[in-house]
Protein backbone atom coordinates (compact mmCIF):
# COMPACT_ATOMS: atom_id res chain seq x y z
CA UNK A 1 0.00 0.00 0.00
CA UNK A 2 1.22 3.45 -0.84
CA UNK A 3 1.56 5.61 2.28
CA UNK A 4 -0.67 8.13 0.55
CA UNK A 5 -2.69 9.00 3.64
CA UNK A 6 0.23 10.81 5.23
CA UNK A 7 0.07 14.61 4.84
CA UNK A 8 2.55 16.44 2.62
CA UNK A 9 3.83 19.49 4.51
CA UNK A 10 7.07 21.44 4.60
CA UNK A 11 8.93 21.02 7.88
CA UNK A 12 10.30 24.36 9.16
CA UNK A 13 14.09 24.29 9.27
CA UNK A 14 14.27 25.70 12.78
CA UNK A 15 11.90 23.12 14.19
CA UNK A 16 13.80 20.34 12.44
CA UNK A 17 17.00 21.05 14.33
CA UNK A 18 15.19 20.86 17.67
CA UNK A 19 13.37 17.71 16.63
CA UNK A 20 16.59 16.09 15.47
CA UNK A 21 18.10 16.14 18.94
CA UNK A 22 15.01 14.70 20.59
CA UNK A 23 14.49 12.13 17.86
CA UNK A 24 18.05 10.88 18.26
CA UNK A 25 17.31 10.00 21.86
CA UNK A 26 13.95 8.48 20.95
CA UNK A 27 15.45 6.35 18.19
CA UNK A 28 18.09 5.01 20.53
CA UNK A 29 15.37 4.09 23.02
CA UNK A 30 13.14 2.45 20.40
CA UNK A 31 15.94 0.58 18.72
CA UNK A 32 17.80 -0.47 21.85
CA UNK A 33 18.48 -4.20 21.91
CA UNK A 34 20.52 -6.73 23.79
CA UNK A 35 24.28 -7.14 23.72
CA UNK A 36 25.78 -7.84 20.28
CA UNK A 37 26.86 -11.32 19.33
CA UNK A 38 30.54 -12.00 19.71
CA UNK A 39 32.74 -11.89 16.63
CA UNK A 40 35.91 -13.90 16.31
CA UNK A 41 38.27 -11.38 14.81
CA UNK A 42 36.75 -7.92 15.40
CA UNK A 43 34.14 -6.27 17.60
CA UNK A 44 30.66 -6.38 16.04
CA UNK A 45 29.26 -3.33 14.31
CA UNK A 46 25.86 -2.16 15.55
CA UNK A 47 23.64 -0.55 12.90
CA UNK A 48 20.41 1.25 13.69
CA UNK A 49 18.09 1.34 10.68
CA UNK A 50 14.85 3.23 10.12
CA UNK A 51 12.54 1.37 7.77
CA UNK A 52 9.31 2.08 5.92
CA UNK A 53 5.74 2.01 7.16
CA UNK A 54 4.89 -0.40 9.99
CA UNK A 55 2.43 -3.22 9.18
CA UNK A 56 3.00 -2.84 5.43
CA UNK A 57 4.30 -5.91 3.60
CA UNK A 58 7.41 -4.09 2.38
CA UNK A 59 8.50 -3.60 5.97
CA UNK A 60 7.11 -6.74 7.64
CA UNK A 61 8.05 -9.33 5.01
CA UNK A 62 11.17 -7.81 3.47
CA UNK A 63 12.93 -4.94 5.26
CA UNK A 64 12.74 -6.17 8.85
CA UNK A 65 13.77 -9.80 8.16
CA UNK A 66 16.62 -8.63 5.95
CA UNK A 67 18.22 -6.51 8.65
CA UNK A 68 17.53 -8.69 11.67
CA UNK A 69 17.92 -12.18 10.17
CA UNK A 70 20.02 -12.01 7.01
CA UNK A 71 22.57 -9.25 7.60
CA UNK A 72 24.55 -11.15 10.27
CA UNK A 73 25.04 -14.00 7.82
CA UNK A 74 25.89 -11.70 4.91
CA UNK A 75 28.61 -10.04 6.96
CA UNK A 76 29.97 -13.19 8.66
CA UNK A 77 28.77 -11.93 12.01
CA UNK A 78 30.44 -8.52 11.67
CA UNK A 79 27.14 -6.60 11.74
CA UNK A 80 24.16 -6.73 14.03
CA UNK A 81 21.32 -4.50 12.85
CA UNK A 82 18.23 -3.22 14.59
CA UNK A 83 15.34 -1.74 12.61
CA UNK A 84 12.21 0.23 13.46
CA UNK A 85 9.57 1.68 11.09
CA UNK A 86 9.74 5.45 10.75
CA UNK A 87 6.07 5.97 11.65
CA UNK A 88 6.66 4.33 15.03
CA UNK A 89 9.91 6.15 15.70
CA UNK A 90 8.57 9.65 16.14
CA UNK A 91 9.66 10.63 12.61
CA UNK A 92 7.60 12.39 9.99
CA UNK A 93 8.26 10.99 6.54
CA UNK A 94 8.89 14.49 5.21
CA UNK A 95 11.85 14.85 7.60
CA UNK A 96 13.72 11.65 6.83
CA UNK A 97 16.17 13.07 4.30
CA UNK A 98 17.07 16.02 6.49
CA UNK A 99 17.59 13.74 9.48
CA UNK A 100 19.84 11.54 7.35
CA UNK A 101 21.76 14.59 6.16
CA UNK A 102 22.32 15.59 9.80
CA UNK A 103 23.39 12.06 10.73
CA UNK A 104 20.54 11.61 13.22
CA UNK A 105 19.39 8.72 11.02
CA UNK A 106 22.37 6.91 9.51
CA UNK A 107 20.48 4.29 7.49
CA UNK A 108 16.89 4.81 6.40
CA UNK A 109 14.01 4.33 4.00
CA UNK A 110 12.62 7.51 2.42
CA UNK A 111 9.20 7.65 0.78
CA UNK A 112 9.77 9.91 -2.21
CA UNK A 113 6.20 11.21 -2.40
CA UNK A 114 6.67 12.62 1.11
CA UNK A 115 10.20 13.93 0.60
CA UNK A 116 8.99 15.64 -2.59
CA UNK A 117 7.07 18.14 -0.48
CA UNK A 118 10.43 19.89 -0.04
CA UNK A 119 12.24 18.50 -3.09
CA UNK A 120 9.80 17.91 -5.99
CA UNK A 121 12.51 16.56 -8.27
CA UNK A 122 12.89 13.48 -6.07
CA UNK A 123 9.55 12.02 -7.12
CA UNK A 124 9.87 12.58 -10.87
CA UNK A 125 10.14 8.81 -11.19
CA UNK A 126 6.53 8.35 -10.02
CA UNK A 127 4.47 11.21 -11.43
CA UNK A 128 0.77 10.41 -11.97
CA UNK A 129 0.10 8.47 -15.21
CA UNK A 130 3.80 8.15 -16.01
CA UNK A 131 4.03 4.41 -15.30
CA UNK A 132 0.84 2.50 -16.15
CA UNK A 133 2.48 -0.86 -15.43
CA UNK A 134 5.43 -2.24 -13.51
CA UNK A 135 7.60 -2.81 -16.57
CA UNK A 136 7.33 0.87 -17.46
CA UNK A 137 8.12 1.88 -13.88
CA UNK A 138 11.24 -0.29 -13.96
CA UNK A 139 12.44 1.43 -17.10
CA UNK A 140 11.70 4.87 -15.65
CA UNK A 141 13.61 3.95 -12.50
CA UNK A 142 16.56 2.70 -14.54
CA UNK A 143 16.75 5.94 -16.51
CA UNK A 144 16.24 8.29 -13.54
CA UNK A 145 18.37 6.45 -10.99
CA UNK A 146 21.69 8.14 -11.86
CA UNK A 147 20.05 11.54 -11.38
CA UNK A 148 18.54 10.38 -8.10
CA UNK A 149 21.96 9.22 -6.91
CA UNK A 150 23.48 12.56 -7.86
CA UNK A 151 20.76 14.61 -6.20
CA UNK A 152 20.89 12.65 -2.94
CA UNK A 153 24.69 12.80 -2.81
CA UNK A 154 25.08 16.50 -3.62
CA UNK A 155 22.17 17.99 -1.67
CA UNK A 156 21.88 15.63 1.29
CA UNK A 157 25.15 13.70 1.62
CA UNK A 158 23.19 10.45 1.26
CA UNK A 159 24.36 7.37 -0.64
CA UNK A 160 21.59 5.65 -2.57
CA UNK A 161 21.67 1.91 -1.94
CA UNK A 162 18.29 0.60 -3.15
CA UNK A 163 15.03 1.70 -4.75
CA UNK A 164 11.79 0.09 -3.58
CA UNK A 165 8.21 0.32 -4.81
CA UNK A 166 4.80 -0.29 -3.30
CA UNK A 167 2.09 -2.00 -5.41
CA UNK A 168 0.00 -0.18 -8.02
CA UNK A 169 -2.38 2.57 -6.90
CA UNK A 170 -5.52 2.26 -9.00
CA UNK A 171 -9.07 3.60 -9.35
CA UNK A 172 -11.99 1.94 -7.51
CA UNK A 173 -15.55 3.17 -8.24
CA UNK A 174 -18.99 2.19 -7.01
CA UNK A 175 -20.45 2.79 -10.46
CA UNK A 176 -19.17 1.54 -13.79
CA UNK A 177 -16.52 3.31 -15.85
CA UNK A 178 -14.59 2.30 -18.95
CA UNK A 179 -11.71 4.76 -18.81
CA UNK A 180 -10.40 8.10 -17.58
CA UNK A 181 -12.88 10.19 -19.56
CA UNK A 182 -15.81 8.54 -17.76
CA UNK A 183 -14.73 9.99 -14.41
CA UNK A 184 -15.83 13.58 -15.10
CA UNK A 185 -18.29 14.89 -12.53
CA UNK A 186 -17.43 12.31 -9.88
CA UNK A 187 -15.98 12.93 -6.43
CA UNK A 188 -12.78 10.92 -6.05
CA UNK A 189 -10.61 10.19 -3.03
CA UNK A 190 -6.98 11.25 -3.56
CA UNK A 191 -3.90 11.32 -1.35
CA UNK A 192 -1.41 13.69 -2.97
CA UNK A 193 -1.07 16.99 -4.77
CA UNK A 194 -0.26 15.26 -8.06
CA UNK A 195 -3.35 13.07 -7.86
CA UNK A 196 -5.50 16.12 -7.06
CA UNK A 197 -4.20 17.97 -10.12
CA UNK A 198 -4.91 14.97 -12.32
CA UNK A 199 -8.46 14.44 -11.04
CA UNK A 200 -9.25 18.13 -11.47
CA UNK A 201 -8.03 17.98 -15.07
CA UNK A 202 -10.44 15.10 -15.70
CA UNK A 203 -13.37 17.29 -14.66
CA UNK A 204 -13.81 15.44 -11.38
CA UNK A 205 -13.55 16.66 -7.78
CA UNK A 206 -10.61 15.47 -5.66
CA UNK A 207 -11.31 14.73 -1.98
CA UNK A 208 -8.30 14.24 0.29
CA UNK A 209 -9.19 11.49 2.78
CA UNK A 210 -7.11 9.26 5.09
CA UNK A 211 -6.80 5.65 4.02
CA UNK A 212 -8.73 4.31 7.01
CA UNK A 213 -11.77 6.46 6.17
CA UNK A 214 -12.17 5.37 2.52
CA UNK A 215 -14.84 2.69 2.96
CA UNK A 216 -17.10 4.58 5.40
CA UNK A 217 -16.80 7.68 3.22
CA UNK A 218 -17.96 5.74 0.14
CA UNK A 219 -20.82 4.21 2.13
CA UNK A 220 -21.88 7.69 3.29
CA UNK A 221 -21.67 9.19 -0.20
CA UNK A 222 -18.72 11.50 0.50
CA UNK A 223 -17.18 10.34 -2.78
CA UNK A 224 -17.94 7.74 -5.45
CA UNK A 225 -14.40 6.59 -6.31
CA UNK A 226 -11.06 6.15 -4.56
CA UNK A 227 -7.42 5.78 -5.58
CA UNK A 228 -5.53 3.22 -3.53
CA UNK A 229 -3.68 -0.09 -3.79
CA UNK A 230 -5.31 -3.11 -5.41
CA UNK A 231 -4.80 -5.41 -2.42
CA UNK A 232 -4.82 -2.81 0.35
CA UNK A 233 -8.17 -1.60 -0.99
CA UNK A 234 -9.41 -5.16 -0.80
CA UNK A 235 -8.09 -5.48 2.76
CA UNK A 236 -10.29 -2.61 3.98
CA UNK A 237 -13.36 -3.91 2.15
CA UNK A 238 -13.49 -1.80 -1.00
CA UNK A 239 -14.55 -4.87 -2.96
CA UNK A 240 -17.76 -4.83 -0.90
CA UNK A 241 -18.73 -1.21 -1.61
CA UNK A 242 -17.44 -0.65 -5.17
CA UNK A 243 -18.15 -2.47 -8.43
CA UNK A 244 -15.31 -1.54 -10.81
CA UNK A 245 -11.52 -1.35 -10.43
CA UNK A 246 -8.97 -0.34 -13.06
CA UNK A 247 -5.96 -2.47 -13.89
CA UNK A 248 -3.83 0.49 -14.95
CA UNK A 249 -1.73 2.16 -12.27
CA UNK A 250 -2.13 5.88 -11.68
CA UNK A 251 0.88 5.98 -9.35
CA UNK A 252 2.91 3.44 -7.36
CA UNK A 253 4.73 4.75 -4.30
CA UNK A 254 8.49 4.64 -4.79
CA UNK A 255 10.90 4.71 -1.85
CA UNK A 256 14.67 4.76 -1.58
CA UNK A 257 16.96 3.19 0.96
CA UNK A 258 20.12 5.14 1.65
CA UNK A 259 22.85 5.88 4.14
CA UNK A 260 24.43 8.99 5.52
CA UNK A 261 27.64 9.16 3.49
CA UNK A 262 29.88 9.59 6.54
CA UNK A 263 28.31 6.58 8.25
CA UNK A 264 28.67 4.53 5.08
CA UNK A 265 32.31 5.50 4.59
CA UNK A 266 33.06 4.48 8.19
CA UNK A 267 32.15 0.85 7.48
CA UNK A 268 34.95 -1.62 6.66
CA UNK A 269 35.10 -2.25 2.93
CA UNK A 270 34.18 -5.92 3.22
CA UNK A 271 31.08 -4.98 5.24
CA UNK A 272 29.89 -2.26 2.88
CA UNK A 273 30.44 -4.58 -0.10
CA UNK A 274 28.38 -7.33 1.53
CA UNK A 275 25.59 -4.93 2.48
CA UNK A 276 25.45 -3.43 -0.99
CA UNK A 277 25.10 -6.87 -2.56
CA UNK A 278 22.44 -7.89 -0.06
CA UNK A 279 20.46 -4.69 -0.63
CA UNK A 280 20.51 -5.25 -4.39
CA UNK A 281 18.89 -8.64 -3.78
CA UNK A 282 16.40 -7.13 -1.33
CA UNK A 283 15.44 -4.52 -3.91
CA UNK A 284 14.57 -7.21 -6.46
CA UNK A 285 12.55 -9.14 -3.88
CA UNK A 286 10.50 -6.05 -3.03
CA UNK A 287 9.80 -5.33 -6.70
CA UNK A 288 8.67 -8.93 -7.24
CA UNK A 289 6.48 -8.65 -4.16
CA UNK A 290 4.88 -5.45 -5.48
CA UNK A 291 4.06 -7.21 -8.76
CA UNK A 292 2.57 -10.19 -6.95
CA UNK A 293 0.51 -8.04 -4.59
CA UNK A 294 -0.80 -5.91 -7.46
CA UNK A 295 -1.99 -8.97 -9.38
CA UNK A 296 -3.34 -10.72 -6.30
CA UNK A 297 -5.39 -7.64 -5.46
CA UNK A 298 -6.99 -7.71 -8.90
CA UNK A 299 -7.62 -11.46 -8.67
CA UNK A 300 -9.26 -11.13 -5.26
CA UNK A 301 -11.38 -8.13 -6.18
CA UNK A 302 -12.67 -10.01 -9.23
CA UNK A 303 -13.25 -13.18 -7.20
CA UNK A 304 -10.94 -15.32 -9.30
CA UNK A 305 -9.83 -18.72 -7.96
CA UNK A 306 -6.16 -17.63 -7.98
CA UNK A 307 -6.86 -15.10 -5.20
CA UNK A 308 -4.42 -15.73 -2.35
CA UNK A 309 -4.27 -13.00 0.29
CA UNK A 310 -7.57 -11.11 0.07
CA UNK A 311 -11.33 -11.47 0.25
CA UNK A 312 -13.06 -12.54 -2.94
CA UNK A 313 -15.30 -9.92 -4.51
CA UNK A 314 -17.28 -9.76 -7.73
CA UNK A 315 -15.80 -6.64 -9.23
CA UNK A 316 -15.34 -5.80 -12.90
CA UNK A 317 -11.71 -5.23 -13.90
CA UNK A 318 -11.46 -2.20 -16.19
CA UNK A 319 -8.84 -2.97 -18.81
CA UNK A 320 -6.69 -0.41 -20.62
CA UNK A 321 -7.80 0.74 -24.08
CA UNK A 322 -5.93 2.48 -26.93
CA UNK A 323 -7.87 5.70 -26.38
CA UNK A 324 -6.86 5.67 -22.71
CA UNK A 325 -3.20 5.40 -23.66
CA UNK A 326 -3.53 8.49 -25.87
CA UNK A 327 -5.40 10.34 -23.13
CA UNK A 328 -2.69 9.56 -20.59
CA UNK A 329 -0.02 10.92 -22.91
CA UNK A 330 -2.00 14.12 -23.42
CA UNK A 331 -2.61 14.58 -19.69
CA UNK A 332 1.04 13.97 -18.90
CA UNK A 333 2.16 16.57 -21.41
CA UNK A 334 -0.51 19.20 -20.74
CA UNK A 335 -1.28 18.79 -17.02
CA UNK A 336 1.02 16.59 -14.93
CA UNK A 337 4.41 17.77 -16.21
CA UNK A 338 3.60 21.51 -16.31
CA UNK A 339 2.30 21.36 -12.73
CA UNK A 340 5.44 19.49 -11.61
CA UNK A 341 7.72 21.97 -13.39
CA UNK A 342 5.90 24.84 -11.71
CA UNK A 343 6.65 23.30 -8.29
CA UNK A 344 10.16 22.14 -9.20
CA UNK A 345 11.52 24.96 -11.38
CA UNK A 346 12.86 25.37 -14.96
CA UNK A 347 16.06 23.43 -14.20
CA UNK A 348 13.87 20.39 -13.52
CA UNK A 349 12.36 20.71 -16.99
CA UNK A 350 15.84 20.70 -18.51
CA UNK A 351 16.84 17.63 -16.48
CA UNK A 352 13.63 15.83 -17.37
CA UNK A 353 14.08 16.46 -21.08
CA UNK A 354 17.69 15.32 -20.97
CA UNK A 355 16.89 12.05 -19.20
CA UNK A 356 13.25 11.08 -19.70
CA UNK A 357 11.73 13.48 -22.21
CA UNK A 358 13.35 11.99 -25.28
CA UNK A 359 13.33 8.39 -24.06
CA UNK A 360 9.64 8.47 -23.19
CA UNK A 361 8.49 10.92 -25.84
CA UNK A 362 7.04 13.23 -23.19
CA UNK A 363 8.78 16.62 -23.24
CA UNK A 364 8.50 19.08 -20.37
CA UNK A 365 8.13 22.80 -21.05
CA UNK A 366 9.78 25.33 -18.75
CA UNK A 367 7.26 27.96 -17.74
PyMOL commands that set and color helices and strands:
alter all, ss='L'
color gray80, all
select helices_A, chain A and resi 13-31+57-74+86-88+93-102+112-115+120-126+134-156+180-183+193-201+211-219+230-235+238-241+261-265+269-302+322-344+346-360
alter helices_A, ss='H'
color red, helices_A
select strands_A, chain A and resi 45-51+79-85+107-111+158-165+169-173+187-190+205-208+225-229+244-246+254-260+316-318
alter strands_A, ss='S'
color yellow, strands_A
deselect
rebuild
show_as cartoon
